[in-house]
Amino acid sequence: MPGQLQRLARRVDIGLRRTGSVGNDRSGEISIAFSTANRIPRSTPRAAHPINVLVEGPFWTEGSPFGLIFDAVVEATEEAAFNAMVAADTVEGRDGNMLYAFPLDRGLAHLTKG
């Protein structure tokens, strides 16, 4: 449902924050969410078309299924940001401006330092 997708898209910011992003003005983060769960035909002989919806709300005994999906969105966003960071190459832009690649060897040494 559109409201559920909107709530999922808002969780992308949490994953970006985990990577150190602060989301400043002009930072350019735009998040969208879409679903392929329901195929809705352009035309149908019926006045209504049935769709499947994940029920949400206060599930006090077993928890809401959306909690797991929210966690997955955050973790996937964090992983995508790190993957993009380590895969980037150094590039030279206009007027000699340089954007340097992440120094993977130094980063790994920092992470494995005990």
C-alpha distances in whole Angstrom, upper triangle without the diagonal:
4,6,5,6,9,10,11,12,15,16,18,20,21,22,24,26,27,29,31,29,29,27,30,30,30,28,26,23,20,16,13,11,9,8,11,10,10,12,12,16,18,20,20,23,20,19,16,14,13,9,9,7,8,10,11,14,18,19,22,24,22,20,16,14,13,16,17,14,15,18,18,16,19,22,21,21,24,26,25,27,30,30,30,32,35,34,35,39,41,41,43,42,44,47,47,44,43,40,41,39,39,42,41,44,44,41,41,45,43,40,43,46,47
4,5,5,6,9,10,11,13,15,16,18,20,21,22,24,26,27,29,27,27,24,27,26,26,25,23,20,17,14,11,9,8,9,12,12,12,14,14,17,18,20,21,24,22,21,18,16,16,13,13,11,12,13,13,16,19,21,24,26,24,22,18,17,14,17,18,15,15,19,18,16,19,22,20,20,23,25,24,25,28,29,28,31,34,33,34,37,39,39,41,39,41,44,44,41,41,38,39,38,37,40,40,43,43,40,41,44,42,40,43,45,46
4,5,5,6,9,10,11,13,15,17,18,20,21,23,24,26,28,25,25,23,26,25,26,25,23,20,17,14,12,10,11,12,15,15,15,18,17,21,22,24,24,27,25,23,20,19,18,15,14,11,12,12,11,13,16,19,22,24,22,19,16,15,12,15,17,14,14,17,18,16,18,21,20,20,23,25,24,25,28,29,29,31,34,34,34,38,40,40,42,40,42,45,45,42,41,38,39,38,37,40,39,43,43,39,40,43,41,39,42,44,45
4,5,5,6,9,10,11,14,16,17,18,20,21,22,25,26,24,25,23,26,26,27,25,23,20,17,14,12,9,10,10,13,13,14,17,17,21,23,25,25,28,26,24,21,19,18,14,13,10,9,10,9,11,15,16,19,21,20,16,13,12,9,12,13,11,10,14,14,13,15,18,18,18,21,22,22,23,26,27,27,29,32,32,33,36,39,39,41,40,42,45,45,42,41,37,38,36,35,39,37,41,41,37,38,41,39,36,39,41,42
4,5,5,6,9,10,11,14,15,16,18,20,21,23,24,22,23,21,24,24,24,23,20,17,14,11,8,5,7,8,11,12,13,16,16,20,21,24,25,28,26,25,22,20,18,15,14,12,11,13,13,15,18,20,23,24,22,19,15,14,11,13,14,11,10,14,13,11,14,17,15,15,18,20,19,21,24,24,24,26,29,29,30,33,35,35,38,36,38,41,41,38,37,34,35,33,33,36,35,38,38,35,36,39,37,35,38,40,41
4,5,5,6,9,11,12,14,15,17,18,20,22,23,21,21,18,21,21,21,20,18,15,12,9,8,7,9,11,15,15,17,19,19,23,23,26,27,30,28,27,24,22,21,18,17,15,14,15,14,16,19,21,23,26,24,20,17,16,13,14,16,13,11,15,15,12,14,17,17,15,19,21,20,20,24,25,24,26,29,29,30,33,35,35,37,35,37,40,40,37,36,33,34,33,32,36,35,38,38,34,36,39,37,35,38,40,41
4,6,5,7,10,11,12,14,16,17,18,20,22,20,20,18,21,22,22,21,19,16,14,11,10,9,11,13,16,16,18,21,22,25,26,29,30,33,31,29,26,24,23,19,18,15,13,14,12,13,16,18,20,23,21,17,14,13,10,11,13,10,9,12,13,11,12,15,15,15,17,20,19,20,23,24,24,26,29,29,30,33,35,35,38,36,38,41,41,38,37,33,34,33,32,35,34,37,37,33,34,37,35,33,36,38,39
4,5,5,7,10,11,12,14,15,16,18,20,18,19,18,21,22,22,20,18,15,13,9,9,7,9,11,14,15,17,20,21,25,26,29,30,33,31,30,26,24,23,19,17,15,13,14,13,15,17,18,21,23,20,17,14,12,9,10,11,8,6,10,10,7,9,12,12,11,14,16,16,17,20,21,21,23,26,26,27,31,33,33,36,35,37,40,39,36,35,31,32,30,29,32,31,34,34,31,31,35,33,30,33,35,36
4,5,6,8,10,11,12,14,16,17,18,16,17,15,18,19,19,17,15,11,9,6,6,5,9,11,15,16,18,21,22,25,26,29,30,34,32,31,28,26,25,21,20,17,16,18,16,18,21,22,25,26,24,21,18,16,13,14,14,11,9,12,12,8,10,13,12,10,13,16,15,15,19,20,19,21,24,24,25,28,30,30,32,31,33,36,36,33,32,28,29,28,27,30,30,33,33,29,31,34,32,30,33,35,36
4,5,6,8,10,11,12,14,16,17,15,15,13,16,17,18,16,15,11,10,7,9,9,13,15,19,20,22,24,25,28,29,32,33,36,35,33,30,28,27,24,22,19,18,19,17,18,20,22,24,26,24,20,17,17,13,13,15,12,9,12,13,9,10,13,13,11,14,17,16,16,19,21,20,22,25,25,26,29,31,31,33,32,34,36,36,33,32,29,30,28,27,30,30,33,33,29,30,33,31,29,32,34,35
4,5,5,7,9,10,11,14,15,14,14,13,17,19,19,17,16,12,12,9,10,10,14,16,19,20,22,25,26,30,31,34,35,38,36,35,32,30,28,24,23,20,18,19,16,18,19,20,22,24,22,18,16,15,12,11,12,10,6,8,9,6,6,10,10,9,11,14,14,14,17,18,19,20,23,24,24,28,30,30,33,32,34,37,36,33,32,28,29,27,25,28,28,31,30,26,28,30,28,26,29,31,32
4,5,5,6,9,10,11,13,11,13,11,15,17,17,14,13,9,9,7,9,10,13,16,19,20,23,25,26,30,31,34,35,39,37,36,33,31,29,26,24,22,20,22,20,21,23,24,26,27,25,21,19,18,14,14,14,12,9,10,10,6,6,9,9,6,8,11,11,11,14,15,15,16,19,20,21,24,26,27,29,28,31,33,33,29,28,24,25,24,22,25,25,28,28,24,25,28,26,24,27,30,31
4,5,5,6,9,10,11,9,9,8,12,14,15,12,12,8,9,8,11,13,16,19,22,24,26,28,30,33,34,37,38,42,40,39,36,34,32,29,27,25,23,24,22,23,24,25,27,29,27,23,21,20,17,16,17,15,11,12,13,10,8,11,11,8,9,13,13,11,14,16,16,17,20,21,21,24,26,26,28,28,30,32,32,28,27,23,24,23,22,25,24,28,27,23,25,28,25,24,27,29,30
4,5,5,6,9,10,9,10,10,14,17,18,15,15,12,13,11,14,15,18,20,24,24,27,30,31,35,36,39,40,43,42,40,37,35,33,30,28,25,22,23,21,21,22,23,25,26,24,21,19,19,15,14,14,13,10,10,11,9,6,9,11,8,8,12,13,12,14,17,17,17,20,22,22,26,27,28,30,30,32,35,34,30,29,25,25,24,22,25,24,27,26,22,24,26,24,22,25,27,28
4,5,5,7,9,9,11,12,15,18,19,15,15,12,13,11,14,14,18,20,23,24,27,29,31,34,35,39,40,43,42,41,38,35,34,30,28,25,23,24,22,23,24,25,26,28,25,22,20,19,16,15,14,13,10,9,10,8,4,6,8,5,5,8,9,8,10,13,14,14,17,18,19,23,24,26,28,28,31,33,32,29,27,23,23,21,19,22,21,24,23,20,21,24,21,19,22,24,26
4,5,5,7,5,8,8,12,15,15,12,12,9,11,11,14,15,19,21,24,26,29,31,32,35,36,40,41,45,44,42,39,37,36,32,30,28,26,27,25,26,27,28,30,31,29,25,24,23,20,18,18,16,14,13,13,11,8,10,10,7,6,9,9,7,9,12,12,12,15,17,17,20,22,23,25,25,27,30,29,25,23,20,20,19,17,20,19,23,22,18,20,23,21,19,23,24,26
4,5,5,5,6,8,11,15,16,13,14,11,14,14,17,18,22,24,27,28,31,34,35,38,39,43,44,47,46,45,41,39,38,34,32,30,27,28,26,26,27,28,29,31,29,25,24,23,20,19,19,18,15,14,15,13,10,11,13,10,8,12,13,10,12,15,15,14,17,19,19,23,24,25,27,27,29,31,30,26,25,21,21,20,18,21,21,23,22,19,21,23,20,19,22,23,25
4,6,7,9,12,15,18,19,16,17,14,17,16,19,20,23,25,28,29,32,34,36,39,41,44,45,48,47,46,43,40,39,35,33,30,27,29,26,27,27,28,28,30,27,24,23,23,20,18,18,17,14,12,14,12,9,9,11,9,7,10,12,10,10,14,14,14,16,18,19,22,24,25,28,28,31,33,31,28,26,22,21,20,17,19,19,21,20,16,18,20,17,16,19,20,22
4,6,9,11,14,18,18,14,16,13,16,16,19,20,24,26,28,30,33,35,37,40,41,44,46,49,48,47,44,42,40,36,34,32,30,31,29,30,31,31,32,33,31,28,26,25,23,21,20,19,17,15,15,14,11,11,12,9,6,9,10,7,7,11,11,10,12,15,15,19,20,22,24,25,27,29,28,24,22,18,18,16,13,16,15,18,17,14,15,18,15,14,18,19,21
4,6,9,12,15,16,13,15,13,16,17,20,22,26,28,31,32,35,37,39,42,43,46,48,51,50,49,46,44,42,39,37,34,32,33,31,31,32,33,34,35,33,30,29,28,25,23,23,22,19,18,19,17,13,14,15,12,10,13,13,10,10,14,14,12,14,17,17,20,20,22,24,24,26,28,27,23,21,18,17,16,14,16,17,19,18,14,17,19,16,15,19,20,22
4,6,8,12,13,9,11,10,13,14,18,20,23,26,29,31,34,35,37,40,40,44,46,49,48,47,44,42,41,37,35,33,31,32,30,31,32,33,34,36,33,30,28,28,25,23,23,22,19,18,19,16,13,15,15,12,10,13,13,10,11,15,13,12,15,17,17,19,20,21,23,22,24,26,25,22,20,17,17,17,15,18,19,22,20,17,20,22,19,19,23,23,25
4,6,9,11,9,11,10,14,15,19,21,25,28,31,32,35,37,38,41,41,45,46,50,49,47,44,42,41,38,36,34,32,33,30,30,31,33,34,36,34,30,29,29,25,24,24,23,20,20,21,18,15,17,18,14,13,17,16,13,15,18,17,16,19,21,20,23,22,23,25,24,25,27,26,23,22,19,20,20,18,21,22,25,23,20,23,25,22,22,25,26,28
4,7,8,6,8,7,10,12,16,19,22,25,29,31,33,34,35,38,38,42,44,47,46,44,41,40,39,36,35,32,31,32,29,30,31,33,34,36,34,31,29,28,25,24,25,23,20,20,21,18,15,18,18,14,14,17,16,13,16,19,17,16,20,21,20,23,23,23,24,23,24,26,26,22,22,19,20,21,20,23,24,27,25,23,25,28,25,24,28,29,31
4,6,5,9,9,12,15,19,22,25,29,32,34,36,37,38,41,40,44,46,49,48,46,44,42,42,39,38,35,34,35,32,33,34,36,37,40,38,34,32,32,28,27,28,26,23,24,24,21,19,21,22,18,18,21,20,17,19,22,19,18,22,23,22,24,23,23,24,22,23,24,25,21,21,19,21,21,21,24,25,29,27,24,27,29,27,27,30,31,33
4,5,8,10,12,15,19,22,25,29,32,34,36,37,38,40,39,43,45,48,47,45,43,42,42,39,38,36,35,36,33,34,35,38,39,41,40,36,34,34,30,29,30,28,25,26,27,23,22,24,24,20,20,23,22,19,22,24,21,21,25,25,23,25,25,24,24,22,22,24,25,21,22,20,22,23,23,27,28,31,30,28,31,33,30,30,34,35,37
4,5,8,11,14,17,21,24,28,31,33,35,36,36,38,38,41,44,47,46,45,43,41,41,38,38,36,35,36,34,35,37,39,41,43,41,37,35,34,31,30,31,29,26,27,27,23,22,24,23,20,20,23,21,18,21,23,20,19,23,24,21,23,22,21,21,19,19,21,22,19,19,18,20,22,22,26,27,31,29,27,30,32,30,30,34,35,37
4,6,9,12,16,19,23,26,29,31,33,34,35,38,37,41,43,47,46,44,42,40,40,37,36,34,33,35,33,34,35,37,39,41,39,35,33,32,28,28,28,26,23,24,24,20,19,21,20,16,17,19,17,14,17,19,16,16,20,20,18,20,20,19,20,18,19,21,22,18,18,16,18,19,19,22,24,27,26,24,27,29,27,27,30,32,34
4,6,10,13,16,20,23,26,29,30,31,32,34,34,37,40,43,43,41,39,37,37,34,34,32,31,33,31,32,34,36,38,40,38,34,32,30,27,27,27,24,22,23,23,19,18,20,19,15,16,19,16,14,17,18,16,16,20,20,18,20,20,19,20,18,19,22,23,19,19,17,19,20,20,24,25,28,28,25,28,31,29,28,32,33,36
4,7,10,13,17,20,23,25,27,29,30,32,32,36,38,41,41,39,37,35,34,31,30,28,27,29,27,29,31,32,34,36,34,30,28,27,23,23,23,21,18,19,19,15,14,17,15,12,13,16,13,12,15,17,14,15,19,19,18,21,21,21,23,21,23,25,25,22,22,19,20,20,20,24,24,28,27,24,27,30,28,27,30,32,34
4,7,10,13,17,20,23,24,25,26,29,28,32,34,38,37,35,33,31,31,28,27,25,25,27,25,27,29,31,33,35,33,29,26,25,22,22,22,19,17,19,18,14,15,17,16,12,15,17,14,14,17,18,16,18,21,21,20,23,24,23,25,23,25,28,28,25,24,22,23,23,23,27,27,31,30,27,29,32,31,29,33,35,37
4,7,10,14,17,19,21,22,23,26,26,30,32,35,34,33,30,28,28,25,24,22,21,23,22,24,26,28,30,32,29,26,23,22,18,19,19,16,14,16,15,11,12,15,13,10,13,15,13,13,17,18,16,18,21,21,21,24,26,25,27,26,28,31,31,28,27,24,25,24,24,28,27,31,31,28,29,32,31,29,32,35,36
4,7,10,14,16,17,19,20,22,23,26,28,32,31,29,27,25,24,21,21,19,19,21,20,23,25,27,30,31,29,25,22,20,17,19,19,15,14,17,15,12,14,16,14,12,16,17,15,16,19,19,18,21,24,23,23,26,28,28,30,28,30,33,34,31,30,27,28,27,27,30,30,33,34,30,32,35,34,32,35,37,39
4,7,10,12,14,16,17,20,21,24,26,29,28,27,24,22,21,18,17,16,15,18,18,20,23,24,27,29,26,23,19,17,14,16,16,12,12,15,13,10,13,15,13,12,16,17,15,17,20,20,20,22,25,24,25,28,30,30,33,31,33,37,37,34,33,30,31,29,29,32,31,35,35,32,32,36,35,32,35,38,39
4,7,9,11,12,14,17,18,21,22,26,25,24,21,19,18,15,15,14,14,17,18,21,24,25,28,29,26,24,20,18,15,18,17,14,14,17,15,12,16,18,15,15,19,19,17,19,23,22,22,25,27,26,27,30,33,32,35,34,35,39,39,36,35,32,33,31,31,34,33,37,37,34,35,38,37,35,38,40,42
4,5,7,9,11,15,17,19,20,24,23,23,19,17,16,12,11,11,12,15,16,20,23,23,27,28,25,22,19,16,14,17,16,13,14,17,15,13,17,18,16,17,20,21,19,22,24,24,24,27,29,28,29,32,35,35,38,37,39,42,42,39,38,35,36,34,33,36,35,38,39,36,36,40,39,36,39,42,43
4,6,7,10,13,15,18,19,22,22,22,19,16,15,11,11,12,13,17,19,22,25,25,29,29,26,24,21,18,17,20,18,15,17,20,17,16,20,20,18,19,23,22,21,24,26,25,25,29,30,29,30,33,36,36,39,38,40,44,44,41,40,37,37,35,35,38,36,40,41,38,38,41,41,38,40,43,45
4,7,10,13,16,18,18,21,20,21,17,14,12,9,8,9,10,14,16,20,23,23,26,26,24,22,19,16,15,18,17,14,17,19,17,16,20,21,19,21,24,24,23,26,28,27,28,31,32,31,33,36,39,39,42,41,44,47,47,44,43,40,40,38,37,40,38,42,43,39,39,43,42,39,41,44,45
4,6,10,13,14,14,18,16,17,14,10,9,6,7,9,11,15,17,21,24,24,28,28,26,24,21,18,18,21,20,17,20,22,20,20,23,25,22,24,27,27,26,29,31,30,31,34,36,34,36,39,42,42,44,43,45,49,49,46,45,42,43,41,40,43,42,45,46,43,43,46,46,43,45,48,49
4,6,10,12,12,15,15,16,13,10,10,8,10,12,15,18,21,24,28,28,32,32,29,28,25,22,21,25,24,21,23,26,23,22,26,27,25,26,29,29,27,30,33,32,32,35,37,35,36,40,42,42,44,43,45,49,49,47,46,43,44,42,42,45,43,46,48,44,44,48,47,45,47,50,51
4,7,8,9,13,12,13,10,7,9,8,11,13,16,19,22,25,29,29,33,34,31,30,26,24,23,27,26,23,25,28,26,25,28,30,27,28,32,32,30,33,35,34,34,37,39,38,39,42,44,44,46,45,46,50,50,48,47,44,46,44,44,47,46,49,50,47,47,51,50,48,50,53,54
4,5,7,10,11,12,11,8,11,11,14,17,20,23,25,29,32,33,37,37,35,33,30,27,27,30,30,27,29,31,29,28,32,33,30,31,35,35,33,35,38,37,36,40,42,40,41,43,46,45,47,46,47,51,52,50,49,46,48,46,46,49,48,51,53,50,50,54,53,50,53,56,57
4,7,11,12,12,12,11,14,14,17,19,23,25,28,31,35,35,39,40,38,36,32,30,29,33,32,29,31,33,31,30,33,35,32,32,36,36,34,36,39,38,37,41,43,41,41,44,46,45,47,45,46,50,51,49,49,46,48,46,47,50,49,53,54,51,51,55,54,52,55,58,59
4,7,9,10,10,10,13,15,18,21,24,26,29,32,36,36,40,41,39,37,34,32,31,35,34,31,33,36,34,33,36,38,35,36,39,39,37,40,43,41,41,44,46,44,45,48,50,49,51,49,50,54,55,53,52,50,52,50,50,54,53,56,57,54,55,58,58,55,58,61,62
4,5,7,8,8,11,13,17,20,23,25,28,31,35,35,39,40,38,37,33,31,31,35,34,31,34,37,35,34,37,39,36,37,41,41,39,41,44,43,43,46,48,46,47,50,53,52,54,52,53,57,58,56,55,53,54,52,52,56,54,58,59,56,56,60,59,57,59,62,63
4,7,9,9,13,16,19,22,26,27,30,33,37,37,41,41,40,39,35,34,33,37,37,34,37,40,38,37,40,42,40,41,44,44,43,45,48,47,46,50,52,50,51,54,56,55,57,56,57,61,61,59,59,56,58,56,56,59,58,62,63,60,60,63,63,60,62,65,67
4,5,7,10,13,17,19,23,24,28,30,34,34,38,38,37,36,33,31,31,35,35,33,35,38,36,35,39,41,39,39,43,43,42,44,47,46,46,49,51,50,51,54,56,56,58,56,57,61,62,59,59,56,58,56,56,59,58,61,62,59,59,63,62,59,61,64,65
4,7,10,13,17,19,23,24,26,29,32,33,37,38,36,35,32,31,30,34,35,32,34,37,36,35,38,40,38,39,42,43,42,44,47,46,46,49,51,50,51,54,56,55,57,55,56,60,61,58,58,55,57,55,55,59,57,61,62,58,59,62,61,59,61,64,65
4,7,10,13,15,19,20,23,25,29,29,33,34,33,31,28,27,26,30,31,28,30,33,32,31,35,37,35,36,39,40,38,41,44,43,43,46,48,47,48,51,54,53,55,53,55,58,59,56,56,53,54,53,52,56,54,58,59,55,56,59,58,55,58,60,61
4,7,10,13,16,18,21,24,27,28,32,32,31,29,26,24,24,28,28,26,28,31,29,29,32,34,32,33,37,37,36,38,41,40,40,43,45,44,45,48,51,50,53,51,53,56,57,54,54,51,52,50,50,53,51,55,56,52,53,56,55,52,55,58,59
4,7,10,13,15,18,21,24,25,28,29,27,26,23,21,21,25,25,23,25,28,27,27,30,32,30,31,35,35,34,37,40,39,39,42,44,43,45,48,51,50,53,52,53,57,57,54,53,50,51,49,49,52,50,53,54,51,51,54,53,50,53,56,56
4,6,10,12,15,19,22,22,26,26,24,23,20,18,18,22,22,19,22,25,23,23,26,28,27,28,31,32,31,33,36,35,36,39,41,40,41,44,47,47,50,48,50,54,54,51,50,47,48,46,45,48,47,50,51,47,47,51,50,47,49,52,53
4,7,9,13,16,19,19,23,23,21,20,17,15,15,19,18,16,19,22,21,21,24,25,24,26,29,29,29,31,34,33,34,37,39,38,40,43,46,46,49,48,50,54,53,51,49,46,47,44,44,46,45,48,48,45,45,48,47,44,46,49,50
4,6,9,12,16,16,20,20,18,17,14,12,12,16,16,14,16,19,19,18,22,23,23,24,27,28,27,30,32,32,33,36,38,37,39,42,45,45,48,47,49,52,52,49,48,45,45,43,42,45,43,46,47,43,43,47,45,42,44,47,48
4,6,10,13,13,17,17,15,13,10,8,8,12,12,11,13,16,16,16,19,21,20,22,25,25,26,28,30,30,31,34,36,36,37,41,44,44,47,46,48,52,51,48,47,43,44,42,40,43,41,44,44,41,41,44,42,39,41,44,44
4,7,10,10,14,15,13,12,8,8,9,12,13,13,14,17,18,18,21,23,23,24,27,28,28,30,32,33,34,36,38,39,40,44,46,47,50,49,51,54,54,51,49,46,46,44,42,45,43,46,46,43,43,46,44,41,43,45,46
4,7,8,11,13,12,9,6,7,7,10,12,11,12,15,16,17,19,21,22,23,25,26,27,29,31,32,33,35,37,38,39,43,45,46,48,48,50,53,52,49,48,44,44,42,41,43,42,45,45,41,41,44,42,39,41,43,43
4,6,9,12,11,9,6,9,9,10,13,14,14,17,18,19,20,22,24,24,26,28,29,30,33,34,35,37,39,40,41,45,47,48,50,49,51,54,54,50,49,46,46,44,42,45,43,46,46,42,42,45,43,40,42,44,44
4,6,9,9,7,7,10,11,11,14,15,15,17,20,20,21,23,25,26,27,29,31,32,34,35,37,38,40,41,43,46,48,49,52,51,53,56,56,52,51,47,47,45,43,46,44,47,46,42,42,45,43,40,42,43,43
4,6,6,5,5,9,10,11,13,15,15,17,19,20,21,23,25,26,27,29,31,32,34,35,37,38,40,41,43,47,49,50,53,52,54,57,57,53,51,48,48,46,43,46,44,46,46,42,42,44,42,39,41,43,42
4,6,6,8,12,13,12,15,17,17,18,21,23,23,24,27,28,29,31,33,34,35,37,38,40,41,43,44,48,50,52,54,54,56,59,58,55,53,49,49,47,45,47,45,47,46,43,42,45,42,39,41,43,42
4,6,9,12,14,14,15,18,19,19,21,23,24,25,27,29,30,31,33,35,36,37,39,40,42,43,45,49,51,53,56,55,58,61,60,56,54,51,50,48,45,47,45,47,47,43,42,45,43,39,41,42,41
4,7,9,12,11,12,15,16,16,18,20,21,22,24,26,27,28,30,32,33,34,36,37,38,40,42,46,48,50,53,53,55,58,57,54,52,48,47,45,42,44,42,44,44,40,39,42,40,37,38,40,39
4,6,9,7,9,12,13,13,15,17,18,19,21,23,24,25,27,29,30,31,33,35,36,37,39,43,45,47,50,49,52,55,54,50,48,45,44,42,40,42,40,42,42,38,37,40,38,35,36,38,38
4,5,6,8,10,10,12,14,15,16,18,20,21,23,24,25,27,29,30,31,33,35,36,38,41,44,45,48,47,50,52,52,48,47,43,43,41,39,41,39,41,41,38,37,40,38,35,37,39,39
4,5,6,7,9,11,11,13,15,16,17,19,21,22,23,25,27,27,29,31,33,33,35,39,42,43,46,45,48,51,50,47,45,41,41,39,37,39,37,40,40,36,36,39,37,34,35,38,38
4,5,5,6,9,10,10,12,14,15,16,18,20,21,23,25,25,27,29,30,31,33,37,39,40,43,42,45,48,47,44,42,38,39,36,34,37,35,38,38,34,34,37,35,32,34,37,37
4,5,5,6,9,10,11,12,14,16,17,19,20,22,23,24,26,28,29,30,32,36,38,39,42,42,44,47,46,43,41,37,37,35,33,35,33,36,36,32,32,35,33,29,32,34,34
4,5,5,6,9,10,11,12,14,15,16,18,20,21,22,24,26,27,28,30,34,37,38,41,41,44,47,46,42,40,36,36,34,31,34,31,34,34,30,30,33,31,28,30,32,32
4,5,5,6,9,10,10,12,14,15,16,18,20,21,22,24,26,27,28,32,35,36,39,39,41,44,43,40,38,35,34,32,30,33,31,34,34,30,30,33,31,28,31,33,34
4,5,5,6,9,10,11,13,14,15,17,19,20,21,23,25,26,27,31,33,35,37,37,39,42,41,38,36,33,33,31,29,31,30,32,32,28,29,32,30,27,29,32,32
4,5,5,6,9,10,11,12,14,16,17,18,20,21,23,24,26,30,32,34,37,37,39,42,41,38,35,32,31,29,27,29,27,30,30,26,26,29,27,24,26,28,29
4,5,5,6,8,10,10,12,14,15,16,18,20,21,22,24,28,31,32,35,35,38,41,40,37,34,31,30,28,26,28,26,29,29,25,25,28,27,24,26,29,29
4,6,5,6,9,10,10,12,14,15,16,18,20,21,23,26,29,30,33,32,35,38,37,34,32,28,28,26,24,27,25,28,29,25,25,28,27,24,27,29,30
4,6,5,6,9,10,11,13,14,16,17,19,20,22,25,27,29,32,31,34,37,36,32,30,27,26,24,22,25,23,26,26,22,23,26,24,21,24,26,27
4,5,5,6,9,10,11,12,14,15,17,18,20,24,26,28,31,32,34,37,36,32,30,26,26,23,21,23,21,24,24,20,20,23,22,19,21,24,25
4,5,5,6,9,10,10,12,14,16,16,18,22,25,26,29,30,33,35,34,31,29,25,25,22,20,23,21,24,24,21,21,24,23,20,23,26,27
4,5,5,6,9,10,11,12,15,15,17,20,23,24,27,27,30,32,31,28,26,22,22,20,18,21,20,23,23,20,21,24,22,20,23,26,27
4,6,5,6,9,10,11,13,14,16,19,22,23,26,27,30,32,31,27,25,21,21,18,16,19,17,20,20,16,17,20,19,16,19,22,24
4,5,5,6,9,10,11,12,14,18,21,23,26,27,30,32,31,28,25,21,20,17,15,18,16,19,19,16,16,19,18,16,18,21,23
4,6,5,6,9,10,10,12,16,19,20,23,24,27,30,28,25,23,19,19,16,15,18,16,19,20,17,18,21,20,18,21,24,26
4,5,5,6,9,10,11,15,17,18,21,22,25,27,26,23,20,16,16,14,12,15,14,18,18,15,16,20,18,17,20,22,25
4,5,5,6,9,10,14,16,18,21,22,26,28,26,23,20,16,15,12,10,13,11,15,15,12,13,16,15,13,16,19,21
4,5,5,6,9,12,15,17,21,22,26,28,26,23,20,17,16,12,11,13,11,15,16,13,14,17,17,15,18,21,24
4,6,5,6,10,13,14,18,19,22,25,23,20,17,14,13,10,10,13,12,16,17,14,16,19,19,18,21,23,26
4,6,6,9,11,13,16,18,21,23,21,18,15,12,10,8,6,10,9,13,14,11,13,16,16,15,18,20,23
4,6,8,11,14,17,19,23,25,22,20,17,13,11,7,6,8,7,10,12,9,11,14,14,14,16,19,22
4,7,10,12,16,18,22,24,22,20,16,13,12,8,8,10,9,13,15,13,14,17,18,17,19,22,25
4,7,9,12,14,18,20,18,16,13,10,8,6,7,10,10,14,15,14,16,19,19,19,21,24,27
4,6,10,12,16,18,16,14,11,8,7,5,8,10,11,14,15,15,17,19,20,21,23,25,28
4,7,10,14,15,12,11,7,6,4,4,8,10,12,15,15,16,18,20,21,22,24,25,29
4,6,10,12,10,8,6,5,7,8,12,14,16,19,19,19,22,24,24,25,28,29,33
4,7,9,6,6,5,6,8,11,14,16,19,21,22,22,25,26,27,28,31,32,35
4,6,6,5,6,8,11,13,17,19,22,24,24,24,27,29,29,30,33,34,38
4,5,6,9,11,14,17,20,22,25,28,28,28,31,32,32,33,36,37,41
4,6,9,12,15,18,21,23,26,29,28,29,32,33,33,35,37,38,41
4,6,10,12,15,19,20,23,25,25,26,29,30,30,32,34,35,38
4,7,10,13,16,18,21,23,23,23,26,28,27,29,32,32,36
4,6,10,13,14,18,20,19,20,23,24,24,26,28,29,33
4,7,10,12,15,18,17,17,20,22,21,23,26,26,30
4,6,8,11,14,14,14,17,18,18,20,22,23,27
4,6,8,11,12,11,14,16,16,17,20,21,25
4,6,9,9,8,11,13,13,14,16,18,21
4,6,6,6,9,10,11,12,14,16,19
4,6,5,6,8,10,10,12,14,18
4,5,5,6,9,10,11,12,16
4,6,5,6,9,10,10,14
4,5,5,6,9,10,14
4,5,5,6,8,12
4,5,5,6,10
4,6,5,9
4,6,8
4,6
4
